[in-house]
């Protein structure tokens, strides 16, 4: 199954809906490079979104580019459920990927922003393995 979400408000609703209905202690894996773009799209619901994830114990593992380390840690890394590592050669960009239990979401940030959601546990499991390989290659925040 496949879904396209377009526009700031629709993305906010989609993400808040995910967090609201997510199981306790669920996990998500993000290959980033565009954390500030995501924060801009989430706008006035950003803090509520991250706080609800933390309350529910949703574990977030994030791989970002070394150029975004400071801003990521300042805005996202202050939450206890967030783990992050950084790849020096991960390019800055206007896209990111979020791997969840049964889906992979590809976020892109043109105007208007878009999210392409592939709903498949098999595809999600494959991308999780790819994420884990990159995680092992990445530096922890204090290196």
Buried (B, 14 or more C-beta within 10 A) or exposed (E): EEEEBEBBEBBBEBBBEBBEEBEEEBBBBBBBBBBBBBBEBBEEBBEEBBEBBBEBBBBBBBBBBBBBBEBBBEBBBEBEBBBBBBBEEBEEEEBBBBBBEEBBBBBBBEEEBBBBBBBBEEBBEEBBEBBEEBBEEBBEBEE
